[in-house]
Amino acid sequence: MQDLRKGRQAIALVWSELWKNPSFKKKTIIYSSLLVAILVILPFFFSAIEKRNGIQLNDPILQLIPAVDVSLATFLVIWSMTVFLWVRMLQNPSLFLVTLCSMVLLFLSRLVSISLLPLDPPVGLIPLKDPIVNLFYGGTNVFITKDLFYSGHTSTQFLFFLCLHKQKDKLIALAASLVVATLVLVQHVHYTIDVVFAFVFTWPIYLIGKRLAKH
């Protein structure tokens, strides 16, 4: 119990010292504000893309996979990893800032990519039931099917892998990103290219976010 108390005090001291750093404080405020602003506009954005016509791709890989509702498994993996990352970020303010900057860039890049490539959902899509994510879609009973290129679920999990420091943590996050990538294909929530390019785009986004977070 005493060791736990000392650990909390050490973490609080690190945050207190870093908060005195003008660069860290400024970047935290700016990118946190940007993230909040993005989250506010997301329901309106998703509502707009859901109304437009898009292209339905011929995906031979999806044709080989029977569509199955794996919403619960996807939900458990994503939010378990999210809680895990938050614990690590509380312990490490630098990790927090890198993740924050990278997440803002990730959201912005997806807004652009989804806008530029209008797609209709894959054949056999089963709506992904995630009461937390659905809040950003406009409500717990709202299902967005055209939030496609590129996969936000996969890219977010892969970003966790890139941001985390400890080898064991990274292995857990990498496994989670591969599991989520597989699950969204099993549920036909995404095309194969949505998942593949999630890995491709997230890497440079992380590198840029890491550079922006330097203080």
C-alpha positions, -999 to 999 in steps of 0.1 A, spaced: 0 0 0 28 24 8 46 16 -24 14 23 -43 11 57 -25 47 65 -34 41 56 -70 11 79 -72 31 107 -56 59 102 -81 35 103 -111 18 134 -97 53 151 -93 62 143 -129 29 157 -142 34 188 -120 69 194 -133 60 189 -169 30 212 -166 54 240 -157 70 234 -191 54 261 -214 57 239 -245 41 209 -230 13 229 -215 6 248 -247 6 217 -269 -16 198 -244 -42 226 -244 -41 231 -282 -44 195 -292 -69 186 -265 -91 215 -278 -87 202 -314 -97 167 -303 -128 180 -285 -137 201 -316 -133 171 -339 -155 149 -316 -182 175 -316 -184 176 -354 -181 139 -360 -219 131 -357 -227 158 -383 -199 145 -406 -210 109 -403 -247 119 -409 -237 137 -441 -216 108 -455 -243 83 -447 -266 102 -471 -243 102 -501 -240 76 -528 -207 57 -531 -190 28 -549 -194 -8 -538 -161 -26 -542 -157 -62 -554 -137 -77 -525 -127 -113 -532 -113 -118 -497 -145 -108 -480 -164 -131 -503 -145 -160 -487 -154 -149 -452 -190 -156 -439 -203 -125 -422 -207 -131 -384 -217 -106 -357 -186 -103 -335 -195 -69 -320 -190 -80 -284 -155 -93 -290 -146 -62 -309 -160 -40 -282 -141 -58 -254 -108 -57 -272 -110 -20 -282 -121 -7 -249 -99 -29 -228 -69 -16 -248 -82 20 -244 -83 17 -206 -49 0 -207 -35 29 -227 -50 55 -204 -33 39 -174 0 40 -192 -5 76 -203 -13 87 -167 20 71 -157 39 88 -186 29 123 -197 52 122 -227 33 91 -239 1 111 -234 12 140 -255 25 118 -284 -8 99 -284 -29 130 -282 -11 147 -312 -12 115 -332 -49 109 -325 -58 144 -337 -39 138 -369 -55 103 -373 -90 118 -370 -82 146 -394 -67 122 -420 -98 100 -418 -121 129 -423 -102 137 -455 -99 101 -468 -135 93 -462 -145 126 -479 -123 119 -509 -133 82 -514 -171 77 -511 -178 40 -507 -210 20 -501 -208 -7 -475 -196 -42 -483 -221 -69 -491 -232 -87 -460 -223 -59 -436 -235 -65 -401 -237 -32 -381 -211 -30 -354 -228 -26 -320 -206 -3 -298 -226 19 -275 -196 41 -268 -184 47 -303 -220 51 -315 -223 82 -293 -199 99 -318 -221 87 -347 -251 105 -333 -266 81 -308 -265 46 -294 -290 33 -319 -274 50 -349 -254 28 -372 -230 43 -397 -221 20 -426 -201 43 -449 -173 52 -424 -150 30 -445 -117 42 -459 -97 37 -439 -106 16 -408 -107 37 -377 -110 7 -354 -78 -9 -369 -58 23 -372 -65 34 -336 -54 0 -322 -22 1 -344 -15 37 -331 -16 23 -296 10 -2 -306 32 25 -321 29 49 -291 34 25 -262 70 21 -250 74 -12 -231 80 -43 -252 53 -63 -235 28 -35 -239 36 -32 -276 31 -69 -281 -3 -68 -265 -13 -37 -286 0 -53 -318 -20 -85 -311 -51 -63 -304 -47 -44 -336 -45 -77 -356 -75 -91 -338 -96 -60 -344 -85 -60 -381 -97 -96 -384 -129 -90 -366 -141 -60 -387 -135 -82 -418 -154 -111 -403 -183 -87 -396 -179 -72 -431 -178 -38 -415 -149 -29 -438 -133 -38 -471 -99 -54 -471 -83 -22 -484 -98 -2 -455 -79 -25 -431 -47 -27 -450 -44 10 -455 -52 16 -418 -17 1 -411 -1 20 -440 -14 54 -430 -11 52 -393 27 48 -393 35 82 -409 8 98 -388 25 85 -357 59 98 -368 44 133 -374 26 132 -341 57 123 -323 76 152 -339 48 176 -330 48 164 -294 85 171 -289 89 196 -261 
